[in-house]
Amino acid sequence: MRNRWQKGLATAAAAMMLWGCGDNRLQAEPLAVVQEHDLCGVINAQGNFLVPLGYDRIIPWDNGALLVKKGDKCGVLNREGKVIVPVEYLTILIPNHGKTYLVENNEAHWGAYNSEGQLLLTAVYDEITAAAENNDSFAVRQGTEWRLVRRDGSSLGNDVFDYIGEFNEEMLAPVKKKDKWGYVNDNGKIVIDLQFDGAKEFSGGLAAVKQQGKWGFIDKLGIMKIQPQFSEVFSGFSESLAAVQSPQGKGYIDKHGILLLPRDSRYLGPFKNGVAEIHEVKKKLNVWSSLAYGASIALGSIGLPPKNALKSNEKRGFINRQGKEIVSTSFDEVMPFADDMSVVRKDKKWGAISRDGKYDISPRYLAMRSFGEGVAAVYTGSGWQIIDKSGRTVKELPIEVTDAGVMSEGLLPVCIGEKWGYMNKEGTVVIAPNFGHAGSFTDKN
C-alpha cells in the first residue's frame, strides 16, 4: 500500500507541475507554483507571493494543501504558507481520502497527522498502511506483527495479522494471517472470515478474492457475486467494469462476470470518465536487417534471422465503454484527457484527439501542451501558437516566446527569453517574466 501511495505521489507530481506542476487543486483564489534560483514559492493571479520562495519543491495536493521539500526534508503547508506538518520528515504519504498525513522520520519510523496538523500517532511504527477516513483507526506494523490501533495508539481488538492493506470506500481492509486472507473494518472487527488464498481491495463495491488458484469477486458481506474463474485480475471494478483474464479470453467483465469487451491487449487500464487506456504490442519489419538476411541466403549462407529483423513496438490508445477505439492504438504516447482532449505523440510529432471523436488533430507539431479552457499551446518549429480543439490557430504568440504551458483561469504560463511569466487570452503579459519556471493557475478545491 505504501508503494502505491508513493507511486501516486510521483505521478501526481509529474502531472501537476510543468517542471513538476499543472492540474493542481488549491482553494479560493487562483494560485500557481513558481520557481526562481532553484527555489519554489506560490503566487496569486496578481503575481504577489503567498508562499515566498524558499523550498526546493512544492506540490499542490487534491485536498488543498501544499507538500513541500527542503533539502531531504518534507512537510505540509496550507495555502497561506502556514505549517501543517513540520518540514522535518523523509517521506509523507497521503491516503486517497486526503484527511491524513503519514510521515516517516530519520529513524525510518512512521507516525500520522490529521489535515489540521494535529499529531495523531507518534512516529514509533515500522510501517503504516491504512488510515480510516475519520482518523479513528490505523493499520500499523511493529516488527512482523500488524494490528489496528486507535489514534492514541491503543489496540483495537486483540487480533494480530501478518499484513493489513488499505481501507477502501466501504472502510474495509484486506488482512492476511497464516496464508489466509479476509477483511477487517475500521473498528478492528473481522467482518469477512480469513478463508481466501488471496484478496485485493474493494473497488466499485466488489473485491477480487482467490480460491483454488482462480479469482472471483465478493461483496461487502462476503457473498461470492462472481464465482472464481479468472486466472488474473488486472484492475478491479471501475465504472462497473473490471479487467481480467477469463476462460473466454482477456478483457473487461461486468458485475455478472460476463466478458463484455474482449480485448487481448498488453495493458488494460481502469475506466475513468468513460474511457480506458490500452497498450498493444505491434511488430514492424526492420527493412535493412531483412534485406541483409535475404542477401545472405541468396549467397548461400544459412542461419537464423537477425534478432532486430522484427522490432517490438508498443502502441497506446483509449477505448470507450463500447470497446471502440476512440484514440487508435497507433501512438507512441497518449496523455490523460484534459479538457476532453488527449494529447498524443507519433514518432516525434504531437497532435490531439477528443473524447467523443469530434476533433482529431493529426500529429504535426514539434511540441504541444495539454488543452485548457478550449485551447492548447503548440510549437511549429518557427514559433509558438495557440490553437483551438479543431486545430485552428487562434493566436500567434510573439517570437520572443520560447516555451508555454497550459491555459488556466485565463492565464497562460509563457517563457520569454529565459524567464517565465503569464499572458492573458489576448496575448498581453499580465505577470512579468521574472521566474525560472511557472505552473498553471487554478482555484479548484
C-alpha positions in Angstrom: 0.0 0.0 0.0 2.8 2.4 0.9 4.4 1.7 -2.5 1.1 2.6 -4.2 0.9 5.9 -2.3 4.5 6.7 -3.2 3.8 6.0 -6.8 0.7 8.1 -6.7 2.7 11.0 -5.2 5.3 10.7 -8.0 2.6 10.5 -10.7 0.8 13.5 -9.3 4.0 15.5 -9.1 4.7 14.8 -12.7 1.1 15.7 -13.7 0.7 18.8 -11.6 3.8 20.7 -12.4 5.4 21.8 -15.7 8.7 21.1 -14.1 6.5 19.5 -11.6 3.1 21.4 -11.6 -0.1 21.6 -13.7 -3.5 20.3 -12.7 -3.2 21.3 -9.1 -6.1 21.9 -6.8 -6.0 24.7 -4.3 -8.7 26.6 -2.6 -10.3 30.1 -3.1 -8.4 32.4 -5.4 -6.3 31.1 -8.3 -2.7 30.2 -7.2 0.3 28.8 -9.0 3.7 27.4 -8.1 6.7 29.3 -9.5 10.5 28.8 -9.3 13.4 31.1 -9.3 17.1 30.4 -8.4 16.2 26.8 -7.8 13.7 27.8 -5.1 9.9 27.5 -5.3 7.1 29.6 -4.0 3.4 30.2 -4.6 1.8 33.4 -6.2 -1.7 34.7 -6.8 -3.2 35.9 -10.0 -1.8 39.4 -9.4 1.8 38.0 -9.2 2.0 38.5 -5.4 3.7 35.9 -3.3 1.5 34.0 -0.8 4.3 31.5 -0.1 7.7 33.1 -0.5 10.5 31.4 -2.5 12.2 29.1 -0.1 11.6 25.4 -1.0 13.3 23.0 -3.3 9.9 21.7 -4.4 6.2 22.4 -3.9 3.4 20.0 -4.9 -0.2 21.2 -4.6 -2.4 18.3 -3.5 -6.0 17.5 -4.1 -7.0 18.4 -0.5 -5.8 22.0 -0.9 -2.6 21.6 0.9 1.0 22.1 -0.3 3.5 19.4 0.0 7.0 21.0 0.3 10.5 19.7 0.2 13.6 21.5 1.6 16.9 19.6 1.3 16.0 16.0 2.2 13.1 17.0 4.5 9.4 17.1 3.6 6.4 18.9 5.2 3.0 20.3 4.5 1.7 23.9 4.4 -1.7 25.4 3.9 -2.4 27.8 1.0 -1.3 30.8 3.1 2.1 29.1 3.9 1.2 28.1 7.5 3.0 24.9 8.5 0.6 22.0 9.0 3.2 19.2 9.2 6.7 20.3 10.2 9.3 20.2 7.4 11.3 17.5 9.2 10.3 14.2 7.7 11.9 12.0 5.0 8.6 10.8 3.4 5.0 12.0 3.5 2.2 9.7 2.2 -1.5 10.7 1.8 -4.3 8.1 1.7 -7.0 8.6 -1.0 -9.4 10.4 1.3 -6.8 13.1 1.9 -7.6 13.6 5.6 -4.4 12.1 7.0 -0.6 12.6 6.5 1.5 9.6 7.2 5.1 10.6 8.0 8.5 8.9 8.2 11.2 10.3 10.3 15.0 9.9 10.2 14.9 6.6 12.1 12.5 5.1 9.5 9.6 5.1 11.9 6.1 6.2 10.9 3.5 8.4 12.6 0.4 10.3 11.5 -1.1 13.9 11.4 -4.6 14.9 10.6 -5.3 17.5 7.9 -5.4 20.3 10.5 -1.9 19.5 11.7 -2.7 17.6 14.9 -0.2 14.8 15.7 -2.3 11.7 15.9 0.3 8.9 16.2 3.8 9.4 17.4 6.4 8.1 14.9 7.2 4.8 16.5 5.9 2.3 13.9 7.8 0.4 11.3 5.0 0.8 8.8 1.5 2.3 8.4 -0.7 1.2 5.5 -4.3 2.1 6.4 -5.9 5.2 7.9 -9.7 5.4 8.4 -11.3 8.5 6.9 -12.3 9.7 10.4 -8.7 9.1 11.6 -10.1 6.9 14.4 -8.1 3.8 13.4 -4.8 2.9 11.7 -3.1 -0.3 10.4 0.4 -0.4 11.8 3.3 -2.8 11.9 5.9 -3.2 14.6 8.4 -5.9 13.8 6.5 -8.7 12.0 3.1 -8.0 13.6 0.3 -6.0 12.2 -2.6 -4.6 14.2 -5.2 -1.9 14.2 -4.8 0.9 16.7 -6.7 3.9 17.8 -5.4 7.5 17.4 -4.0 7.2 20.9 -2.0 4.1 19.9 -4.1 1.7 21.9 -5.1 -1.6 20.2 -8.4 -2.1 18.5 -9.2 -5.6 19.5 -6.8 -8.5 20.1 -6.2 -9.7 16.6 -2.7 -9.7 15.2 -2.1 -10.2 11.4 0.7 -10.9 9.0 -0.4 -7.9 6.8 -3.2 -5.3 6.7 -4.0 -3.4 3.5 -5.6 -0.1 2.9 -9.2 0.9 3.8 -11.5 1.4 0.8 -14.7 3.4 0.3 -16.5 0.7 2.4 -14.0 1.1 5.2 -12.9 -2.5 4.8 -9.2 -3.5 4.5 -7.8 -6.9 3.4 -5.9 -8.8 6.1 -3.6 -11.8 6.0 -2.9 -14.4 8.7 -1.3 -17.8 8.2 -1.6 -17.6 4.4 -5.3 -16.9 4.5 -7.0 -13.6 3.7 -10.1 -11.9 4.9 -11.4 -8.4 5.6 -11.5 -6.2 8.7 -13.5 -3.0 9.3 -12.2 0.3 10.7 -13.4 -0.8 14.2 -11.0 -3.7 14.2 -13.6 -6.3 13.7 -13.1 -9.2 11.2 -16.2 -8.9 9.0 -15.3 -11.4 6.3 -13.5 -14.5 7.7 -9.9 -15.3 6.7 -10.7 -18.0 4.1 -9.2 -16.9 0.8 -5.8 -17.6 -0.8 -5.6 -14.0 -2.0 -7.5 -10.8 -1.6 -7.5 -7.4 -3.2 -9.0 -4.1 -2.1 -12.7 -3.3 -2.7 -13.4 -1.1 -5.7 -16.8 -0.4 -7.2 -18.5 -2.3 -4.3 -16.7 -5.6 -5.1 -13.4 -7.2 -4.1 -11.3 -9.8 -6.0 -10.6 -12.9 -3.9 -8.6 -16.1 -4.8 -9.7 -19.7 -4.2 -8.1 -22.8 -5.6 -5.9 -20.8 -8.0 -8.8 -18.7 -9.5 -10.1 -15.3 -8.8 -13.7 -14.3 -8.2 -15.5 -11.3 -6.7 -17.3 -10.8 -3.4 -19.5 -8.1 -2.0 -19.0 -6.3 1.3 -21.0 -9.0 3.1 -18.6 -11.7 1.8 -21.1 -13.2 -0.6 -19.5 -14.5 -3.8 -21.1 -12.5 -6.5 -18.8 -13.8 -9.4 -17.5 -17.3 -8.9 -13.8 -17.9 -9.1 -12.9 -18.5 -12.7 -10.3 -15.8 -13.7 -6.6 -16.6 -13.8 -5.7 -12.9 -13.3 -7.4 -9.6 -12.3 -5.6 -6.7 -13.9 -7.8 -4.0 -12.4 -10.8 -4.0 -10.1 -14.2 -2.6 -10.9 -14.3 1.0 -12.0 -17.4 2.3 -13.7 -18.9 -1.2 -13.4 -16.1 -2.9 -15.5 -13.1 -4.9 -14.4 -10.1 -6.1 -16.5 -9.4 -9.8 -16.2 -8.1 -12.9 -17.9 -11.2 -15.0 -18.2 -11.7 -18.5 -19.6 -13.1 -16.8 -22.7 -10.1 -14.6 -23.1 -8.7 -11.3 -21.8 -10.9 -8.2 -21.5 -13.4 -6.3 -19.4 -16.2 -8.0 -17.5 -19.4 -6.6 -15.9 -20.6 -7.3 -12.4 -22.2 -10.5 -13.5 -18.9 -11.9 -14.7 -19.8 -11.6 -18.4 -17.0 -10.7 -20.7 -18.5 -7.6 -22.4 -15.4 -6.2 -24.0 -12.9 -8.9 -25.2 -9.5 -7.2 -25.6 -6.2 -9.1 -26.0 -4.1 -6.0 -25.2 -0.8 -5.9 -23.4 -2.2 -3.4 -20.9 -5.8 -2.8 -19.9 -6.3 0.3 -17.7 -9.2 1.0 -15.5 -12.1 3.0 -16.8 -12.3 6.7 -15.9 -14.9 9.1 -17.2 -16.0 6.6 -19.8 -12.5 5.7 -21.3 -9.7 3.3 -20.5 -6.1 3.4 -21.7 -4.8 0.4 -23.6 -1.5 -0.7 -24.9 -0.8 -3.0 -27.9 2.4 -4.6 -28.9 2.9 -4.4 -32.6 5.7 -5.8 -34.7 7.2 -3.9 -37.6 9.7 -5.1 -40.1 13.3 -3.7 -39.9 13.7 -3.4 -43.7 17.5 -3.1 -43.8 18.1 -6.1 -41.5 15.6 -8.2 -43.5 17.3 -7.2 -46.8 20.7 -8.1 -45.4 19.4 -11.5 -44.3 17.8 -12.1 -47.7 21.0 -11.3 -49.4 23.0 -13.7 -47.2 20.5 -16.5 -48.0 20.9 -15.8 -51.8 24.7 -16.0 -51.4 24.4 -19.5 -49.8 24.6 -18.6 -46.1 22.3 -20.4 -43.6 21.3 -19.1 -40.3 18.5 -17.6 -38.1 17.0 -14.2 -39.0 18.7 -11.3 -37.1 17.2 -10.5 -33.8 16.3 -7.0 -34.9 14.5 -8.1 -38.1 11.3 -7.6 -36.2 11.1 -4.7 -33.8 8.7 -4.8 -30.8 6.7 -1.6 -30.9 4.3 -0.8 -28.0 1.5 1.5 -29.1 -1.1 3.2 -27.0 -4.7 4.5 -27.2 -8.1 4.7 -25.5 -11.3 2.7 -25.8 -14.8 3.7 -24.6 -17.3 1.6 -22.8 -18.5 0.0 -26.0 -15.0 -1.2 -26.7 -14.4 1.2 -29.6 -11.0 2.8 -30.0 -11.7 6.5 -29.7 -8.0 7.0 -29.8 -6.5 4.3 -32.0 -3.6 2.2 -30.7 -1.2 3.7 -33.2 0.5 6.3 -30.9 3.8 6.1 -29.0 2.4 8.2 -26.2 -1.0 9.3 -25.1 -1.7 11.8 -22.3 -4.6 11.6 -19.9 -7.7 13.5 -21.1 -7.7 17.2 -20.1 -10.5 19.5 -21.2 -11.9 16.4 -23.0 -8.8 16.2 -25.2 -5.9 13.7 -25.2 -2.6 15.0 -26.5 -0.9 12.2 -28.5 2.6 11.6 -30.0 3.5 9.6 -33.1 7.2 9.4 -33.8 8.4 12.9 -32.9 5.2 14.8 -33.8 2.3 15.8 -31.5 -1.5 16.1 -32.0 -4.7 15.6 -30.1 -8.0 13.7 -30.2 -11.2 14.5 -28.3 -13.0 12.1 -26.1 -16.1 12.0 -28.3 -14.1 11.7 -31.5 -15.4 15.0 -32.9 -12.0 16.6 -33.0 -8.9 14.9 -34.5 -5.7 17.0 -34.8 -3.2 14.8 -36.6 0.3 14.8 -35.2 2.2 17.7 -36.8 3.6 19.8 -34.0 7.1 19.6 -32.6 5.8 20.3 -29.1 2.3 20.5 -27.6 0.8 21.2 -24.2 -2.4 19.9 -22.7 -5.7 21.6 -23.5 -7.1 24.1 -21.0 -10.2 26.3 -21.4 -10.6 25.1 -25.0 -7.1 25.9 -26.3 -3.6 24.5 -26.3 -0.1 25.9 -26.9 1.8 24.3 -29.8 5.3 24.7 -31.3 5.5 24.6 -35.1 9.3 24.9 -35.5 9.0 28.6 -36.3 7.2 29.7 -33.2 4.5 29.1 -30.6 0.8 29.3 -31.3 -2.5 28.9 -29.5 -4.9 26.5 -31.3 -8.5 25.5 -30.6 -9.8 22.0 -30.4 -10.3 21.9 -34.2 -6.6 22.7 -34.8 -7.4 26.2 -35.9 -4.8 28.8 -35.0 -6.3 31.2 -32.5 -3.3 33.4 -31.9 0.4 33.5 -32.9 2.5 34.2 -29.9 5.3 36.7 -30.1 8.5 35.4 -31.4 10.1 36.2 -28.1 8.1 33.3 -26.5 10.4 30.3 -26.3 8.0 27.9 -24.4 4.5 27.9 -23.0 2.3 26.0 -20.5 -1.4 25.2 -20.0 -4.1 27.9 -20.1 -5.9 28.0 -16.8 -8.0 30.7 -15.1 -7.5 32.9 -18.2 -3.7 32.9 -17.8 -1.1 31.1 -19.9 2.4 30.5 -18.5 5.0 31.6 -21.1 8.7 31.7 -21.3 10.1 34.9 -22.8 13.8 34.5 -23.3 14.9 32.5 -20.2 12.3 33.8 -17.8 8.6 32.7 -17.2 5.6 34.9 -16.7 1.9 34.9 -17.7 -0.1 36.2 -20.6 -3.9 36.6 -20.8 -6.1 35.3 -23.6 -5.4 38.4 -25.6 -1.7 37.8 -25.5 -0.9 40.6 -23.1 1.7 39.9 -20.5 0.0 40.4 -17.1 2.6 39.0 -14.8 6.1 39.9 -15.8 8.6 37.1 -16.7 10.6 37.1 -13.5 10.7 33.3 -12.8 12.9 30.4 -13.7 9.7 28.4 -14.2 5.9 28.8 -13.7 3.0 26.4 -13.3 -0.7 26.8 -14.2 -3.2 28.7 -12.1 -6.2 27.0 -10.5 -8.9 27.8 -7.9 -10.3 24.3 -7.7 -10.9 22.7 -4.3 
